[in-house]
Structures are given as structure tokens and as C-alpha cells.
Amino acid sequence: MEIMDYCRREWRGNTQQAARMRKGYEEVSQKFTSIRRVRGDNYCALRATLFQAMSQATASPAWLQDPELTRLPEKLISKHSWIKQWKLGLQLEEKGEDLVENIKESLALLRRKWAALADLGTAEARQLACDELFASADEEYLLYEAIKFLMLSRAIELYDDREQGKDVPFFSVLLFARDTSRDPAQLLRNHLNQVGHTGGLEQVEMLLLAHAMRHTICAYRLSKHGTEEFLTVFPTDPPRDWPVVTLIAEDDRHYNIPVRLCQETSLVRTVDTVTASGAQLWRARPAALFGAVLVAAMLVASRDSQKGTVPGGCVS
């Protein structure tokens, strides 16, 4: 629906928070015409990001075409038995107990659906196909299991690299600085297993999502309007060939998708604009982003020495 109509309906009060939200929506409306509301069931961050990425895809990502992709579950589970603690989403609990096959099915579905969408000739066709896909509970929630597994796989890789003394992105230090995720096993038990059940993704986990999907995620954080944190880019300095998705967050928990008329011919301009205004935040104010998480990271360092409209970024 039209973005300011949505804002006026949702934020009618005279409180300071309502005023801040209206100002935030007003600023976002300078670039986006509408908002696509995303179902809030603790999958919204995954849903908003994946829907936008797949609906604007013009090619299947190279990492998704890797022949080793569907062999990854068996490989990782044989090495890390604690992955057997994986908890399927509530909508999938009736599936069989063979975790390897469940995850392999999820990854194969993600690859197949993404490739099929990329083969469609127009943004309108991809949009319609995504509408259908994300209305199919039998398939939609399998996609989220695939993305969660890719996040876990990336987390394991980052953790192992750090343990071996290799350079790692700073967010991975933050990721494993929390008392609830000192290692990938705790990350699975206390965070990834809760997605779709009792919680969504935290800010540092949005960075992990971006790295797992090789997509730049630009988030308008409306509660931070008037500060440098209003526009946040995950990650800070993304590779220029990563596609861009744009999200709106009112409270850093629930995400919707801004929609605009497609006027640009390249994502590069979007990336450059967003990075210029948003990356400064990650370099200059990490504590404002992560709060207590950053404090924990410092303690660890001391101890260990998104009719012609498309979601988000335009891809025509």
C-alpha cells in the first residue's frame, strides 16, 4: 500500500515515538512509493530478504549452483554432531526425523526455485511467481530452513578461520562474543533454532544473513530517525557485485519491504549512495549498533589478546 497511507494508519498518536516514525516514513517516501507488508511470525527478516532477492533475480547466484551445495549437510553433520540439535520450524515439525535429507531437500528447493525465477523474462513475472511461492507453506518454510543452514555453515567457517588466526570480518567477533553464542553450537541452540519459534534475527545476525546470501542488505531503522543509525548497511563495505535488497524496520525486530517505481538501470548507484551514508555508521559507531554486544566483544578481545514496480533496489 502507499507508504504514507500506511504510516498514517499505523502511527496516529501524539507520542514522541509516533512523531519519530512519521518523520522516518516521510524520509523513506522520498525514494519509495509504497510498502509491502511482511507477515510477522518470527521469520520476517528471512522472508523480507529472501522474497526481495528472489523477485529481483535475473540470474541464479554462482554460490547456489555449486554442485557441493546439497552435500553440505552430510559433510557438516558428520564433522559436527551437535548440528543434530537442529530444530525445524513449527510448520515443518511433522516432517521425518532424517535431518540430513530435510536440509538437502531445502537446499535443492532453494536452488531450483531461484533458478526458475531468474529464467522469467520480466520483473512482473518474477513478482507474480514469488507471490505464489511465498503463499505455499509447504515450500516457503523449507526455503527458510535452507537459508538458516547456510547461515550456520558460514558461521562455522568464520569461527574456524578465527581459531586458526586468519583475518575475519569484525562482525564475526561480535557474533561469538555473546554469552549465548560463544561458538557455532551455541549459536544454533540459542539463536538459529529460535527463528520461527520464539524470536527473529538480531542485528549482528543480519550481518551473518548478508554474508550467507552474498547480498547487501540496506535497512531503514525508523526508530533511529535523526541519527546516523537511520540507514544501516549489512555489511559495511560490501563487494560491488553483490545484489542489494532494502528493508524497513520499525523496531529492529520486524521488517517490511519498501517498493519504488523502477527508474534506475543499475544497482551500483544504490550501493554507492547507501554505502556513503550508511557505512560511516559501522566504522564510527559500532557501539551504537550493538550496545552490550560490543562491550562483550571487547571483553573477549581482552581475554583472547528492498505494473512496473519492484521491491527495493531496481534491477532492470
HUFEN-V344984 format. One record per backbone hydrogen bond with DSSP energy under -0.5 kcal/mol. NH is the residue of the N-H (numbers start at 1). CO is the residue of the C=O. If there is no record, write none. Layout:
NH	CO
NH	CO
//
This chain:
3	33
6	2
7	3
8	4
9	5
10	6
11	7
19	15
20	16
21	17
22	18
23	19
24	20
25	21
26	22
27	23
28	24
29	25
30	27
31	28
32	28
33	259
34	259
35	1
36	257
37	35
41	39
47	43
48	44
49	45
50	46
51	47
52	48
53	49
54	50
55	51
56	52
57	54
64	61
65	61
65	62
66	62
69	66
71	68
72	68
72	69
75	71
76	72
77	73
78	74
79	75
80	76
83	80
84	81
85	82
86	83
88	86
92	89
93	90
95	92
99	97
102	98
103	99
104	100
105	101
106	102
107	103
108	104
109	105
110	106
111	107
112	108
113	109
114	110
115	111
116	112
117	113
118	114
119	115
120	117
126	122
127	123
128	124
129	125
130	126
131	127
132	128
133	129
134	130
135	132
136	133
137	135
139	136
140	136
141	137
143	139
144	140
145	141
146	142
147	143
148	144
149	145
150	146
151	147
152	148
153	149
154	150
155	151
156	152
157	153
158	154
159	155
160	156
161	157
162	158
163	159
164	160
165	162
166	161
172	169
173	169
173	170
174	170
175	171
176	172
177	174
178	174
181	178
187	183
188	184
189	185
190	186
191	187
192	187
193	188
194	191
195	191
195	192
196	42
196	199
197	194
198	194
199	194
206	202
206	203
207	203
208	204
209	205
210	206
211	207
212	208
213	209
214	210
215	210
216	243
217	215
217	234
218	216
218	245
219	217
219	232
220	218
220	247
221	219
221	230
222	220
222	249
223	249
224	221
225	222
227	224
230	227
232	219
232	230
234	217
235	233
238	235
238	236
242	239
243	214
245	216
247	218
248	256
249	220
250	254
251	254
256	248
257	36
258	256
259	34
260	310
262	308
263	261
270	266
271	267
272	268
273	269
274	270
275	271
276	272
277	273
278	274
279	275
281	278
282	278
283	279
284	280
285	281
289	285
290	286
291	287
293	290
294	291
295	291
296	292
297	293
298	294
299	295
300	296
301	297
302	298
303	299
304	300
305	301
310	260
312	258
//
